[in-house]
Amino acid sequence: MLAGRWNLAAGEAPHLAAQLPELTQQPAVITQTQWSTLAPLNLPLEPTRHGHHLVVDESFQFAATGQPDHIPIAPLFVKDLSGRVIHTGLMPLPSPPTLPLFPAGCTDVSAEVPGAEWIENAIFTTFRCLNVSVIPQQHAATSDANPTAILVAAYANPTQHPYKIRPDTFYQDGWRLPQTTRLFARSVPVVESDAAAHEFMHRWQSRPSGQSYEDFYEANSGPQWYENFFLRGVTVIPTFEACNGHYQVAPDFSVTGAEAGRAVPGLHHVVSQQASNLPAGTILQVVEPGYVTANKVHPAQVVVSNGAQAPVMEPQPLLPNLELPHPRVGGLWGDVWLPTHPQHFTAPALWDWLPSGHFVQISGPLWDPLHYTYASTPAIIRAARKPVADNPHVYTLPPAFRQRFYPLVAQNWYDTFNERTAAERAANHPLHGSVLDGIPLTENIASIGYHPLPAGLEYELSPALFPQLHPSHRFGSCPGHLKTQLALVVSLLKPAAELAKYHMVTTEPLRQLLARMESASPNSAHSATPASQNTNAVTATSAPTWQQSLQTSWLPFLAPSQLLINVKRLFANRTYRQALAAYHPGLPQSLFRFRESALAWRRLRYRLVTKYPAAWCHAVAKGLEMETAETQLGQFTESQHHTAASQLYQPFQRLALAAVLPKVAPKAAAKVGGAGLPFAPHAGKVKAARKSGT
């Protein structure tokens, strides 16, 4: 299976993908031989190992460890309303159609596809690790000429972030495929799909008088007959068997059954409603079945429950505060909630694409392992320590994961720094490069609630790069009747001095830096945390505002020549152009336009950060596109730019110490690149230091 891999450091912004329409016309399933032909074409694609389409960037993670950030932006596989596994295509931000069908480029995954058996029986995830690092001074962009110095980098106030190893995945509980309410139909010639649709409806209209839909289904060998229509381009709209019905969840969070599916606007036409003890919208009767083809929907006619007698969720769940960054959440206030009780899992978690193309959860129990601690988190990390023997990037699903849900929990472990651990993790280990280990505790160290990342990392994708995800553009203010249900930002139950003892195995330079950072001023992410520790209420005056000051902007040093690349030279090789054309006739021209746009986008990003940092910070705070921020440069003074430039590096503290330099392989040294792109007041010193080789 192919996945999108979009390198922001090279300017491959996902919103530019529309300039590569050929990607939507290519198969997502290829052989190793086909990939050996495709790989040299330098397209933003890679064979899947992690289950996601990724954005790769060189930001704060790169600053601390020399490892680029790998940020999932969409799952590779989802389920449609009938439960069929669908590959989400090669476009990272697809345009969803107005009909409840899948975006262009999506394909179904049949059992014959190699590796298909893993999709629902393994864990697919990356990990977000809040690491610290020791960086050789000789490879850092700094004017310190001490040849024996090393640079230790760490994010500010690490004890305020006890949860440092974070599973980063769209798959609920680490493995369960995201459920959508869209329906997939194979693309076949219209004549064939129309003929199949006519045959299906004729069979329904010719059934014995009074025969119910259930009996009609059984009389026609149900699954086999419907699968035959699917292969011919007609997907029968699921009704009773639709995968958006409520679950029956036992006290131990196991699933004991499921209700009938619920009507979906655009797929079901509600003929009437009846009083019932089932949730509103649950299908009670099928008056006439419906179907979809790749470009047409014939809705099913159904009778549904009005929900008047359905039980209400008790206890009432806490709600996520959508004024905080929740980039993977859509819908409205109250449409998603924090699951802590079996009843909170009765409604399914449903996902969809925003108009911008971002894939988000629109309703149901919230799945956000970056910002909340789930009971499944320790098991996911344990699974990652023992990957499949012949594939270190696949983690076998623990048997206990099947047929149950995992709620939010108070954290009773602490992720600490252990520099021996990094040496024990091989290059292909899922946690390679990480110095983090978990220490089990006998008491809770953090309550249930929102676990903030360090300020500079809080937006997983900077609003200046993906402004559509900024909360101010999406949710509005919280309705008054829901404010008492909002969960607060997590507050630690132990003082920083006591947490310091959990920094177990560190070298002396790191120990010194951590000790210094223990007494540093509070992280800005916590400065607006309400004084009240009542996790069941939040007042209007205590709504967090700290997200307005976040500046995700660290960039590695780049020589001017790397921003002055002539794209035409890249395409001067005739053999390369011919290889592109052999893959698709229109690809050479499309890829050329894409590379030119990517270079312009990359230059703009560096221009704002290095020359006009105040405009960049303003764009981050307000969720403006970079092009818009560039038009507002006249609003800022040189003094404001200088102040903003110093703020760009606040999330990290660095300590230069005299020590024996570790040996670094040439490739690794080149990968480290530098301690950060210097802002204007220091650029001259850095250039001079680099020129002299210090």
C-alpha positions as CSV (number, residue, x, y, z in Angstrom):
1,M,0.0,0.0,0.0
2,L,1.2,3.5,-0.8
3,A,0.9,6.5,1.6
4,G,1.5,10.2,1.2
5,R,4.7,11.5,2.8
6,W,4.8,15.3,2.5
7,N,8.1,16.9,3.5
8,L,7.5,20.5,4.7
9,A,11.2,21.1,4.9
10,A,11.3,20.7,1.1
11,G,8.1,22.8,0.7
12,E,5.8,19.9,0.0
13,A,2.8,21.5,1.6
14,P,-0.2,19.1,1.4
15,H,-2.5,21.9,0.1
16,L,-0.3,22.0,-3.0
17,A,-1.2,18.4,-3.8
18,A,-4.0,19.5,-6.0
19,Q,-1.3,20.3,-8.6
20,L,-0.6,16.6,-8.9
21,P,-4.0,15.2,-10.1
22,E,-2.2,12.2,-11.5
23,L,-1.8,10.8,-8.0
24,T,-5.6,10.3,-7.7
25,Q,-5.5,8.1,-10.8
26,Q,-2.8,5.7,-9.7
27,P,-3.3,2.4,-7.8
28,A,-2.7,2.5,-4.1
29,V,-1.6,-1.1,-4.1
30,I,1.7,-1.9,-5.9
31,T,4.3,-4.6,-5.9
32,Q,7.9,-4.3,-4.8
33,T,9.0,-4.3,-8.4
34,Q,6.6,-1.4,-9.2
35,W,7.9,0.5,-6.2
36,S,11.5,0.1,-7.4
37,T,10.4,1.9,-10.6
38,L,8.4,4.5,-8.8
39,A,10.8,5.4,-6.0
40,P,13.4,7.2,-8.2
41,L,10.7,9.6,-9.5
42,N,10.9,11.6,-6.2
43,L,7.2,11.8,-5.6
44,P,5.7,12.5,-2.2
45,L,4.9,8.8,-1.6
46,E,6.2,5.9,0.3
47,P,5.2,2.3,1.0
48,T,3.1,2.2,4.1
49,R,4.7,1.0,7.4
50,H,2.8,3.1,9.9
51,G,-0.8,3.2,8.6
52,H,-0.9,7.0,8.0
53,H,-0.4,9.7,5.5
54,L,2.4,11.8,7.1
55,V,3.7,15.3,7.1
56,V,7.5,15.4,7.8
57,D,9.0,18.6,9.2
58,E,12.2,19.7,10.9
59,S,11.0,21.7,13.8
60,F,11.4,21.3,17.6
61,Q,11.8,17.5,17.6
62,F,14.6,18.0,15.1
63,A,16.1,20.7,17.3
64,A,16.3,18.4,20.2
65,T,17.2,15.0,18.6
66,G,18.2,15.6,15.0
67,Q,15.2,13.4,14.1
68,P,12.5,15.1,11.9
69,D,8.9,15.2,13.2
70,H,6.6,12.6,11.5
71,I,3.1,13.9,12.0
72,P,0.1,11.8,10.9
73,I,-2.5,13.9,9.1
74,A,-4.9,11.1,8.0
75,P,-5.3,7.4,8.4
76,L,-4.4,5.1,5.5
77,F,-7.5,2.9,6.1
78,V,-11.0,3.7,7.3
79,K,-14.3,1.9,7.2
80,D,-17.3,2.9,5.2
81,L,-20.9,2.7,6.5
82,S,-21.2,-1.0,5.4
83,G,-18.0,-1.9,7.3
84,R,-15.8,-2.3,4.2
85,V,-12.1,-1.3,4.6
86,I,-11.2,1.6,2.3
87,H,-7.8,3.0,1.4
88,T,-8.1,6.8,1.6
89,G,-6.1,7.5,-1.6
90,L,-2.9,9.3,-2.1
91,M,-4.1,12.9,-1.7
92,P,-3.4,14.2,1.9
93,L,-6.2,16.8,1.8
94,P,-8.8,15.5,-0.6
95,S,-11.9,17.5,-1.5
96,P,-15.0,15.5,-0.2
97,P,-17.8,15.3,-2.7
98,T,-21.2,16.8,-1.9
99,L,-22.8,13.4,-2.0
100,P,-22.0,11.1,1.0
101,L,-19.5,9.1,-1.1
102,F,-15.7,8.9,-0.7
103,P,-13.2,11.5,-2.2
104,A,-11.6,10.7,-5.5
105,G,-8.7,8.3,-5.4
106,C,-10.0,6.1,-2.5
107,T,-10.1,2.4,-3.2
108,D,-11.5,-0.7,-1.4
109,V,-9.2,-3.2,0.1
110,S,-10.1,-6.8,-0.8
111,A,-9.0,-9.9,1.1
112,E,-6.8,-10.7,-1.8
113,V,-4.5,-7.7,-1.2
114,P,-1.2,-8.8,0.3
115,G,-1.1,-7.9,3.9
116,A,-4.8,-7.2,4.2
117,E,-5.1,-9.6,7.1
118,W,-3.0,-7.2,9.2
119,I,-5.2,-4.1,8.8
120,E,-7.6,-5.0,11.6
121,N,-5.3,-7.2,13.6
122,A,-2.3,-5.0,14.3
123,I,-1.5,-1.6,15.8
124,F,-0.5,1.1,13.3
125,T,0.9,4.2,15.0
126,T,3.8,6.6,15.2
127,F,5.0,8.0,18.5
128,R,5.3,11.6,19.6
129,C,8.2,11.7,22.1
130,L,9.1,14.8,24.1
131,N,12.8,14.2,24.1
132,V,15.9,15.9,25.2
133,S,19.2,15.5,23.4
134,V,23.0,16.1,23.5
135,I,24.1,17.7,20.2
136,P,27.8,18.0,19.2
137,Q,28.7,21.7,19.3
138,Q,30.8,21.4,16.1
139,H,27.6,20.7,14.2
140,A,25.5,23.4,15.9
141,A,24.7,26.8,14.5
142,T,26.4,28.8,17.3
143,S,29.3,31.2,17.5
144,D,30.8,29.4,20.6
145,A,34.3,28.4,19.4
146,N,35.0,26.0,22.2
147,P,35.9,22.7,20.3
148,T,35.2,20.6,23.4
149,A,31.7,21.9,24.1
150,I,28.5,20.0,23.6
151,L,25.1,21.4,23.4
152,V,22.3,19.9,25.5
153,A,18.8,20.8,24.3
154,A,15.5,20.3,26.2
155,Y,12.0,21.7,26.1
156,A,11.1,24.0,29.0
157,N,9.7,22.6,32.3
158,P,9.7,18.9,31.5
159,T,8.1,17.9,34.8
160,Q,5.0,19.8,33.8
161,H,4.6,17.1,31.0
162,P,4.6,13.7,32.8
163,Y,3.1,12.1,29.7
164,K,6.0,12.2,27.2
165,I,5.6,9.1,25.1
166,R,2.4,9.7,23.2
167,P,0.9,7.3,20.6
168,D,0.1,9.4,17.6
169,T,-2.6,7.6,15.6
170,F,-6.1,8.1,14.2
171,Y,-6.9,4.4,15.0
172,Q,-9.1,4.3,18.2
173,D,-7.5,2.2,21.0
174,G,-4.4,2.1,18.7
175,W,-5.9,-0.3,16.1
176,R,-9.7,0.2,15.5
177,L,-10.2,1.7,12.1
178,P,-11.9,5.1,12.0
179,Q,-15.6,4.7,11.2
180,T,-17.2,7.0,8.6
181,T,-20.8,7.5,7.5
182,R,-19.8,7.7,3.8
183,L,-20.3,4.8,1.4
184,F,-17.9,3.5,-1.2
185,A,-18.8,2.3,-4.7
186,R,-16.4,0.9,-7.3
187,S,-15.9,3.0,-10.4
188,V,-17.0,1.0,-13.4
189,P,-18.5,2.0,-16.8
190,V,-21.8,3.8,-16.2
191,V,-23.6,1.4,-18.5
192,E,-22.6,-1.6,-16.3
193,S,-23.5,0.1,-13.0
194,D,-26.8,1.3,-14.3
195,A,-27.6,-2.2,-15.5
196,A,-26.8,-3.7,-12.1
197,A,-28.8,-1.0,-10.3
198,H,-31.8,-1.8,-12.6
199,E,-31.5,-5.5,-11.8
200,F,-31.4,-4.9,-8.1
201,M,-34.5,-2.6,-8.0
202,H,-36.4,-4.9,-10.4
203,R,-35.8,-7.8,-8.0
204,W,-37.1,-5.8,-5.1
205,Q,-40.2,-4.7,-6.9
206,S,-40.9,-8.3,-8.1
207,R,-40.6,-9.8,-4.6
208,P,-43.6,-11.7,-3.1
209,S,-46.3,-9.3,-1.8
210,G,-45.7,-8.2,1.7
211,Q,-42.2,-9.7,2.0
212,S,-40.1,-7.6,4.4
213,Y,-36.6,-6.3,3.7
214,E,-35.1,-8.8,6.1
215,D,-36.8,-11.8,4.3
216,F,-35.9,-10.3,0.9
217,Y,-32.3,-10.2,2.0
218,E,-32.3,-13.8,3.2
219,A,-34.2,-15.0,0.1
220,N,-31.5,-13.6,-2.2
221,S,-28.5,-15.1,-0.3
222,G,-27.8,-11.7,1.3
223,P,-24.0,-11.1,1.5
224,Q,-23.0,-13.0,-1.6
225,W,-25.6,-11.3,-3.7
226,Y,-24.8,-7.9,-2.4
227,E,-21.1,-8.4,-2.9
228,N,-21.8,-9.3,-6.6
229,F,-23.5,-6.0,-7.0
230,F,-20.6,-4.2,-5.3
231,L,-18.2,-5.7,-7.8
232,R,-20.4,-4.4,-10.6
233,G,-20.4,-0.8,-9.3
234,V,-23.5,-0.8,-7.1
235,T,-23.3,-0.6,-3.3
236,V,-26.5,-1.4,-1.6
237,I,-27.1,1.2,1.1
238,P,-26.8,-0.5,4.6
239,T,-29.8,-0.1,6.9
240,F,-30.2,-2.4,9.8
241,E,-26.6,-3.6,9.3
242,A,-25.1,-0.1,9.0
243,C,-22.0,0.4,11.2
244,N,-23.2,3.6,12.9
245,G,-25.6,1.9,15.3
246,H,-25.2,2.2,19.1
247,Y,-23.3,-0.5,21.0
248,Q,-24.3,-2.4,24.0
249,V,-21.4,-2.0,26.4
250,A,-20.9,-4.0,29.6
251,P,-19.5,-2.7,32.9
252,D,-16.0,-4.0,32.0
253,F,-16.2,-2.0,28.7
254,S,-16.6,-5.1,26.6
255,V,-19.1,-5.0,23.7
256,T,-22.0,-7.4,24.0
257,G,-24.0,-6.4,21.0
258,A,-25.1,-3.5,18.7
259,E,-28.3,-1.8,17.7
260,A,-29.5,-1.4,14.2
261,G,-27.9,1.3,12.1
262,R,-29.1,5.0,12.1
263,A,-30.3,7.0,9.1
264,V,-27.7,9.1,7.4
265,P,-28.7,12.3,5.5
266,G,-28.2,11.8,1.8
267,L,-28.3,8.0,2.0
268,H,-31.6,7.4,3.8
269,H,-34.9,9.2,3.3
270,V,-36.9,9.1,6.5
271,V,-40.6,8.3,5.7
272,S,-41.8,8.5,9.3
273,Q,-40.7,8.3,12.9
274,Q,-42.0,6.1,15.7
275,A,-41.7,6.2,19.5
276,S,-39.0,3.7,20.6
277,N,-36.5,3.1,23.4
278,L,-33.8,3.1,20.7
279,P,-31.6,6.2,20.1
280,A,-33.0,8.8,17.7
281,G,-32.5,7.9,14.0
282,T,-32.2,4.2,14.6
283,I,-33.7,2.4,11.6
284,L,-36.9,0.4,12.6
285,Q,-38.2,-0.6,9.2
286,V,-37.0,-0.5,5.5
287,V,-39.7,0.6,3.2
288,E,-37.5,0.4,0.1
289,P,-33.8,-0.3,-0.2
290,G,-31.4,2.1,-1.9
291,Y,-28.1,2.0,-3.6
292,V,-25.1,4.2,-4.6
293,T,-22.9,4.1,-7.7
294,A,-19.7,6.1,-8.1
295,N,-21.6,9.2,-9.1
296,K,-25.2,8.7,-8.0
297,V,-27.3,8.0,-4.8
298,H,-30.7,6.4,-4.8
299,P,-31.7,6.8,-1.1
300,A,-33.2,4.0,0.9
301,Q,-36.7,4.8,2.4
302,V,-36.8,4.0,6.1
303,V,-38.8,4.4,9.3
304,V,-36.7,5.5,12.3
305,S,-37.0,5.9,16.1
306,N,-37.7,9.4,17.4
307,G,-35.6,8.7,20.5
308,A,-38.3,9.9,22.9
309,Q,-38.0,6.9,25.1
310,A,-34.3,6.3,24.7
311,P,-32.2,6.5,28.0
312,V,-29.9,9.4,28.5
313,M,-26.2,8.9,29.1
314,E,-25.5,8.7,32.8
315,P,-23.3,9.9,34.3
316,Q,-22.9,12.9,32.0
317,P,-19.5,12.9,30.4
318,L,-17.0,15.8,30.5
319,L,-16.4,17.6,27.2
320,P,-13.2,18.7,25.6
321,N,-12.6,22.5,25.6
322,L,-12.5,23.2,21.9
323,E,-10.9,26.6,22.5
324,L,-7.8,24.5,23.1
325,P,-6.0,23.0,20.1
326,H,-7.9,19.9,19.0
327,P,-6.8,19.6,15.4
328,R,-8.5,16.2,14.9
329,V,-11.9,17.2,16.1
330,G,-14.8,18.5,14.0
331,G,-18.5,18.9,14.6
332,L,-20.0,21.2,17.2
333,W,-19.6,21.8,20.9
334,G,-20.9,18.7,22.7
335,D,-20.7,16.4,19.6
336,V,-17.6,14.7,21.1
337,W,-17.0,13.9,24.7
338,L,-14.4,12.4,27.1
339,P,-15.3,8.7,27.7
340,T,-14.8,7.6,31.3
341,H,-17.8,5.2,31.8
342,P,-19.1,2.3,29.8
343,Q,-22.2,4.2,28.7
344,H,-20.0,6.8,27.1
345,F,-19.0,4.3,24.5
346,T,-22.6,3.3,23.4
347,A,-22.6,5.9,20.6
348,P,-19.9,5.1,18.0
349,A,-17.0,7.5,17.2
350,L,-17.6,8.8,13.7
351,W,-15.2,10.6,11.4
352,D,-15.3,12.6,8.2
353,W,-13.4,15.0,6.0
354,L,-13.8,18.8,6.6
355,P,-14.4,21.0,3.5
356,S,-10.7,21.8,3.8
357,G,-9.9,18.1,3.3
358,H,-8.6,17.5,6.9
359,F,-9.8,14.2,8.4
360,V,-11.4,14.7,11.8
361,Q,-13.7,13.1,14.4
362,I,-17.2,14.6,14.1
363,S,-19.1,12.8,17.0
364,G,-18.9,10.2,19.7
365,P,-16.3,9.4,22.4
366,L,-13.2,11.4,21.8
367,W,-10.0,9.6,20.6
368,D,-7.1,12.0,21.0
369,P,-4.1,10.2,22.4
370,L,-1.8,13.2,22.0
371,H,-3.7,15.2,24.7
372,Y,-5.5,12.6,26.8
373,T,-4.3,9.5,28.7
374,Y,-6.2,6.3,27.8
375,A,-6.2,2.9,29.5
376,S,-4.8,1.5,26.3
377,T,-1.7,3.7,26.2
378,P,0.6,1.5,28.3
379,A,-0.4,-1.6,26.3
380,I,0.3,0.2,23.0
381,I,3.8,1.2,24.2
382,R,4.4,-2.4,25.4
383,A,3.4,-3.7,22.0
384,A,5.8,-1.4,20.3
385,R,8.7,-2.9,22.3
386,K,7.9,-6.3,20.6
387,P,7.2,-5.7,17.0
388,V,6.5,-8.4,14.4
389,A,9.8,-10.3,13.7
390,D,9.9,-9.6,10.0
391,N,8.4,-6.1,10.2
392,P,9.7,-3.8,13.0
393,H,7.0,-1.3,12.1
394,V,4.0,-3.5,12.8
395,Y,2.9,-4.2,16.4
396,T,0.8,-7.2,17.0
397,L,-2.6,-6.5,18.6
398,P,-2.8,-7.8,22.2
399,P,-5.7,-10.3,22.5
400,A,-7.2,-8.3,25.3
401,F,-7.8,-5.4,22.9
402,R,-10.5,-7.3,21.0
403,Q,-14.2,-6.6,21.7
404,R,-13.8,-3.8,24.2
405,F,-13.2,-0.1,24.6
406,Y,-10.6,1.8,26.6
407,P,-11.6,4.9,28.6
408,L,-9.7,8.0,29.7
409,V,-7.9,7.4,32.9
410,A,-5.9,9.3,35.5
411,Q,-2.2,8.7,34.8
412,N,-0.5,6.5,37.3
413,W,2.9,6.3,35.6
414,Y,5.6,8.9,34.8
415,D,7.7,9.0,31.6
416,T,11.2,9.7,32.6
417,F,14.6,10.2,30.9
418,N,16.8,7.2,30.6
419,E,19.8,7.6,28.4
420,R,20.7,3.9,28.5
421,T,17.4,3.2,26.8
422,A,18.3,5.1,23.7
423,A,21.4,2.9,23.2
424,E,19.3,-0.2,23.5
425,R,16.9,0.7,20.8
426,A,18.0,-0.3,17.4
427,A,17.8,2.0,14.4
428,N,14.5,0.3,13.2
429,H,12.9,0.3,16.6
430,P,9.6,2.2,16.7
431,L,11.0,4.4,19.5
432,H,14.5,4.8,18.1
433,G,16.2,7.9,19.3
434,S,14.0,8.2,22.3
435,V,15.5,8.4,25.8
436,L,12.2,8.0,27.5
437,D,11.0,5.2,29.8
438,G,7.9,4.8,31.9
439,I,8.0,4.4,35.7
440,P,4.8,2.7,37.1
441,L,3.6,4.4,40.3
442,T,1.2,3.4,43.0
443,E,-0.8,6.6,42.9
444,N,-2.1,9.0,40.2
445,I,0.3,11.6,39.1
446,A,-2.2,13.6,36.9
447,S,-5.9,13.8,36.8
448,I,-8.2,13.2,33.8
449,G,-8.1,16.2,31.5
450,Y,-6.2,17.9,28.7
451,H,-2.5,17.2,28.8
452,P,-0.8,20.2,27.1
453,L,2.3,19.8,25.0
454,P,5.1,22.3,25.4
455,A,3.9,25.7,24.1
456,G,5.8,25.6,20.9
457,L,4.6,22.1,20.1
458,E,0.9,22.5,21.1
459,Y,-0.4,22.9,17.5
460,E,0.8,19.7,15.9
461,L,0.7,21.5,12.6
462,S,1.3,25.3,12.8
463,P,-1.8,27.4,12.1
464,A,0.4,29.4,9.8
465,L,0.9,26.3,7.7
466,F,-2.6,24.8,8.2
467,P,-4.8,27.8,9.2
468,Q,-8.0,25.9,8.7
469,L,-7.3,23.9,11.9
470,H,-7.2,27.0,14.1
471,P,-10.0,26.9,16.8
472,S,-11.1,30.5,16.1
473,H,-12.0,29.5,12.5
474,R,-14.0,26.4,13.5
475,F,-15.9,26.2,16.7
476,G,-16.9,29.6,18.1
477,S,-17.6,30.2,21.8
478,C,-18.8,27.4,24.1
479,P,-22.6,27.5,24.6
480,G,-23.4,28.5,28.1
481,H,-25.3,25.3,29.0
482,L,-22.2,23.2,28.3
483,K,-19.6,25.2,30.2
484,T,-20.1,23.2,33.4
485,Q,-19.1,20.1,31.6
486,L,-15.8,21.3,30.2
487,A,-12.7,19.4,31.4
488,L,-9.7,21.5,32.6
489,V,-6.1,21.4,31.7
490,V,-4.3,18.6,33.7
491,S,-2.6,19.8,36.9
492,L,0.0,17.7,38.5
493,L,-0.6,16.2,41.9
494,K,3.1,16.3,42.9
495,P,5.5,19.3,43.3
496,A,8.3,19.7,40.7
497,A,10.9,18.9,43.4
498,E,9.4,15.5,44.0
499,L,9.1,14.8,40.3
500,A,12.7,15.5,39.8
501,K,13.7,12.1,41.4
502,Y,12.0,10.4,38.4
503,H,14.8,11.6,36.1
504,M,16.6,8.4,36.7
505,V,19.4,7.8,34.3
506,T,21.0,10.8,32.8
507,T,24.5,12.0,31.9
508,E,25.8,15.0,33.9
509,P,25.2,17.6,31.2
510,L,21.6,16.6,30.9
511,R,21.3,16.4,34.7
512,Q,22.5,20.0,35.0
513,L,20.1,21.3,32.4
514,L,17.1,19.5,33.9
515,A,18.0,20.9,37.4
516,R,18.2,24.4,36.0
517,M,14.9,24.0,34.2
518,E,13.1,22.8,37.4
519,S,13.4,26.3,38.7
520,A,12.4,28.0,35.4
521,S,9.3,30.1,35.1
522,P,6.1,28.2,34.4
523,N,5.4,27.2,30.9
524,S,3.1,29.6,29.2
525,A,0.7,26.7,28.5
526,H,0.0,26.6,32.2
527,S,0.0,30.2,33.1
528,A,-3.7,30.6,32.3
529,T,-4.8,27.4,34.0
530,P,-7.7,28.1,36.3
531,A,-6.8,28.2,40.0
532,S,-9.8,26.0,40.8
533,Q,-9.0,22.2,40.6
534,N,-12.7,21.3,40.1
535,T,-12.5,19.2,37.0
536,N,-16.3,19.3,36.6
537,A,-16.6,23.0,35.9
538,V,-14.9,25.9,34.2
539,T,-16.1,29.5,34.3
540,A,-16.4,31.9,31.4
541,T,-13.6,34.0,32.8
542,S,-11.2,31.1,33.1
543,A,-11.3,30.0,29.5
544,P,-7.7,29.5,28.3
545,T,-6.2,32.2,26.1
546,W,-2.7,31.0,26.1
547,Q,-3.0,29.5,22.6
548,Q,-2.9,33.0,21.2
549,S,0.8,33.3,22.0
550,L,2.1,30.0,20.6
551,Q,4.9,30.2,18.0
552,T,5.6,27.0,16.3
553,S,8.5,28.2,14.1
554,W,11.8,26.5,14.7
555,L,13.6,25.9,11.4
556,P,17.0,24.4,10.7
557,F,19.7,26.5,9.2
558,L,19.7,26.7,5.5
559,A,22.4,28.2,3.3
560,P,21.0,30.8,0.9
561,S,21.9,28.6,-2.0
562,Q,19.4,26.0,-0.8
563,L,16.6,28.6,-1.2
564,L,17.8,29.7,-4.6
565,I,17.5,26.3,-6.3
566,N,16.6,26.5,-10.0
567,V,13.8,24.0,-10.5
568,K,14.4,23.9,-14.2
569,R,17.8,22.3,-13.6
570,L,16.1,19.5,-11.6
571,F,14.1,18.7,-14.7
572,A,16.9,19.1,-17.2
573,N,17.7,15.4,-17.1
574,R,16.0,13.9,-20.1
575,T,16.0,10.4,-18.7
576,Y,14.2,11.6,-15.6
577,R,11.5,13.4,-17.6
578,Q,11.0,10.2,-19.7
579,A,10.6,8.1,-16.6
580,L,8.0,10.5,-15.3
581,A,6.1,10.4,-18.6
582,A,6.2,6.6,-18.6
583,Y,4.5,6.5,-15.3
584,H,1.9,9.1,-16.4
585,P,2.0,11.3,-19.6
586,G,1.0,14.4,-17.7
587,L,3.3,13.9,-14.7
588,P,6.4,15.8,-15.9
589,Q,4.5,19.1,-16.3
590,S,2.5,18.6,-13.1
591,L,5.5,17.8,-11.0
592,F,7.4,20.7,-12.4
593,R,4.6,23.1,-11.4
594,F,4.4,21.4,-8.0
595,R,8.2,21.8,-7.3
596,E,8.1,25.4,-8.3
597,S,5.2,26.1,-6.0
598,A,6.9,24.1,-3.2
599,L,10.0,26.1,-3.5
600,A,8.1,29.4,-3.4
601,W,6.2,28.2,-0.3
602,R,9.5,27.1,1.3
603,R,11.1,30.5,0.6
604,L,8.1,32.4,2.0
605,R,8.2,30.3,5.2
606,Y,11.9,31.1,5.8
607,R,11.5,34.8,4.8
608,L,8.8,35.3,7.4
609,V,10.6,33.5,10.2
610,T,14.0,35.1,9.5
611,K,13.2,38.6,8.3
612,Y,9.7,39.3,9.7
613,P,9.2,37.1,12.8
614,A,6.5,39.4,14.2
615,A,4.4,38.8,11.1
616,W,5.0,35.0,11.5
617,C,4.0,35.0,15.2
618,H,0.9,37.1,14.3
619,A,-0.1,34.5,11.6
620,V,0.3,31.6,14.1
621,A,-1.8,33.4,16.8
622,K,-4.6,34.3,14.4
623,G,-4.6,31.3,12.1
624,L,-3.6,33.3,9.0
625,E,-2.2,31.9,5.8
626,M,1.4,32.8,5.2
627,E,0.4,34.6,2.0
628,T,-2.0,36.8,4.1
629,A,0.6,37.5,6.7
630,E,3.0,38.7,4.0
631,T,0.5,41.4,3.0
632,Q,0.5,42.7,6.5
633,L,4.2,43.3,7.0
634,G,3.7,47.1,7.2
635,Q,2.0,46.7,10.6
636,F,5.2,45.7,12.5
637,T,8.3,47.6,13.5
638,E,11.9,46.4,13.7
639,S,11.6,46.3,17.5
640,Q,8.6,44.0,17.3
641,H,10.4,41.7,14.9
642,H,13.4,41.6,17.3
643,T,11.2,40.8,20.3
644,A,9.3,38.1,18.3
645,A,12.6,36.5,17.1
646,S,13.7,35.9,20.7
647,Q,10.3,34.3,21.5
648,L,10.7,31.7,18.7
649,Y,13.2,29.8,20.8
650,Q,11.6,29.9,24.2
651,P,10.2,26.4,24.1
652,F,13.8,25.0,24.3
653,Q,16.6,25.7,26.7
654,R,20.2,24.9,25.8
655,L,23.3,24.5,27.9
656,A,26.8,24.4,26.4
657,L,29.2,22.4,28.5
658,A,32.9,21.4,28.1
659,A,33.1,17.7,27.5
660,V,34.6,15.1,25.2
661,L,32.8,15.3,21.8
662,P,30.9,12.1,20.9
663,K,31.8,10.6,17.6
664,V,29.2,11.4,15.0
665,A,29.0,9.7,11.6
666,P,29.1,12.1,8.6
667,K,25.5,11.4,7.7
668,A,24.3,11.9,11.2
669,A,26.3,15.1,11.5
670,A,24.7,16.5,8.3
671,K,21.3,15.5,9.6
672,V,21.7,17.5,12.8
673,G,22.4,20.5,10.6
674,G,22.2,23.2,13.3
675,A,20.7,24.3,16.5
676,G,18.2,26.5,14.8
677,L,17.8,29.0,12.0
678,P,19.3,32.3,13.4
679,F,17.1,35.4,13.4
680,A,18.5,38.6,11.9
681,P,20.5,40.1,14.9
682,H,22.6,36.9,15.2
683,A,22.8,35.8,11.6
684,G,26.2,37.4,10.9
685,K,27.9,35.7,13.8
686,V,26.6,32.3,12.8
687,K,27.7,32.7,9.2
688,A,31.2,33.8,10.4
689,A,31.4,30.8,12.7
690,R,30.4,28.4,10.0
691,K,32.8,29.9,7.6
692,S,35.7,29.5,10.0
693,G,34.6,25.9,10.7
694,T,33.8,26.4,14.4
